[in-house]
Amino acid sequence: MTLFIFRSLVWVSAIGLGIFFLLSPSSSNSLQVDIQLAEKELVELKAQMQTDKNETEKKELELSQLTRTLREKLEEAKSEEQEIIDKLAEFTLKADELDQRITEKKEELEPLKQELVKARLPLEEIELQSKPLLEKENSLKESIENLESELVDQKDKADSVTTDLAVLETKRRVAEENFLSQKERLTVDVKKPFHLHFADKKEVIVRNKVPSGKGVFVNAGYQDGLRNGMEFLVEKLNDKNAIPFRAELGLVQDSYSYLKFVTLEETGFSPDSLEEDERILLTRSGKMSHSKDLPDSNSTRLPEG
């Protein structure tokens, strides 16, 4: 009994000392200071996080605007280049036609010269036959000179168009280099999302064509960064002269996707035919549809889960 009472007194004394230390002013003040420091640090961390988020969104907006502007300039330069190529082909065709006509005229002139030689033999016939032949010869020579002059003009125009084409190609190359430089500069501090970002490129292969001719299936999908609603500028890698066209992702699975052509009905434009196993280059452009299952394509927020 005495031992039990002694042990009880020891436990009561220990509990009393613990309560004394916990309720003492010095312990309470130290705990309050720690709490205040933690709260201050939390406020500073939240402010820094908000600053970083605003800076990232600002850089992404600049990149999106620059991408759209440079893409429009690039498409305009390609359109002008195609027009000049068409004009050059037309001038070349005209030059070939003029060469053919000159050759034909020369062939007509040769027998006339032979007849003129024969006509000079009898002096009596010279006055009768030489005059119309000479007139025809002069007429043919004049025609040849006019055709040769026109040929020179057409060749000068073709040379001028070729020069303009070279200038346009230089401008386009400089624009592409500036675009890549600006893109690299603006994306240094920008966190990329897990899916394709604006101006990102992806080479894919056509696997199947739909019977309606409105799209194709390609060998890239969700795991390659593709998402439903993304829009792309599509280029044929096996035909550099083919005009690029726009397309939109309609169905995206893990390893394949359906690429739907975006046609301009008011202009009647439709993309060139694509064949199975053909390589094409996709360049991300435009804005994708926002959905509950997919984070904003213009955001660096990580997907939940």
TANOR-V148802 format. One record per backbone hydrogen bond with DSSP energy under -1.0 kcal/mol. CO is the residue of the C=O (numbers start at 0). NH is the residue of the N-H. If there is no record, write none. Layout:
<<CO,NH> <CO,NH>>
//
This chain:
<<0,4> <1,5> <2,6> <3,7> <4,8> <5,9> <6,10> <7,11> <8,12> <9,13> <10,14> <11,15> <12,16> <13,17> <14,18> <15,19> <16,20> <17,21> <18,22> <23,27> <24,28> <25,29> <26,30> <27,31> <28,32> <29,33> <30,34> <31,35> <32,36> <33,37> <34,38> <35,39> <36,40> <37,41> <38,42> <39,43> <40,44> <41,45> <42,46> <43,47> <44,48> <45,49> <46,50> <47,51> <48,52> <49,53> <50,54> <51,55> <52,56> <53,57> <54,58> <55,59> <56,60> <57,61> <58,62> <59,63> <60,64> <61,65> <62,66> <63,67> <64,68> <65,69> <66,70> <67,71> <68,72> <69,73> <70,74> <71,75> <72,76> <73,77> <74,78> <75,79> <76,80> <77,81> <78,82> <79,83> <80,84> <81,85> <82,86> <83,87> <84,88> <85,89> <86,90> <87,91> <88,92> <89,93> <90,94> <91,95> <92,96> <93,97> <94,98> <95,99> <96,100> <97,101> <98,102> <99,103> <100,104> <101,105> <102,106> <103,107> <104,108> <105,109> <108,112> <109,113> <110,114> <111,115> <112,116> <113,117> <114,118> <115,119> <117,120> <124,128> <125,129> <128,132> <129,133> <130,134> <131,135> <132,136> <133,137> <134,138> <135,139> <136,140> <137,141> <138,142> <139,143> <140,144> <141,145> <142,146> <143,147> <144,148> <145,149> <146,150> <147,151> <148,152> <149,153> <150,154> <151,155> <152,156> <153,157> <154,158> <155,159> <156,160> <157,161> <158,162> <159,163> <160,164> <161,165> <162,166> <163,167> <164,168> <165,169> <166,170> <167,171> <168,172> <169,173> <170,174> <171,175> <172,176> <173,177> <174,178> <175,179> <176,180> <177,181> <178,182> <179,183> <180,184> <181,185> <182,186> <196,199> <199,283> <201,281> <203,279> <204,218> <205,276> <207,216> <209,212> <213,260> <214,209> <215,258> <216,206> <216,207> <217,256> <220,223> <220,225> <221,224> <224,195> <226,229> <229,248> <230,284> <231,246> <232,282> <233,244> <234,280> <238,241> <244,233> <245,261> <246,231> <247,259> <248,228> <250,257> <252,221> <253,222> <255,252> <256,217> <257,249> <258,215> <259,247> <263,267> <263,268> <274,277> <277,205> <278,236> <279,203> <280,234> <281,201> <282,232> <283,198> <295,298>>
//
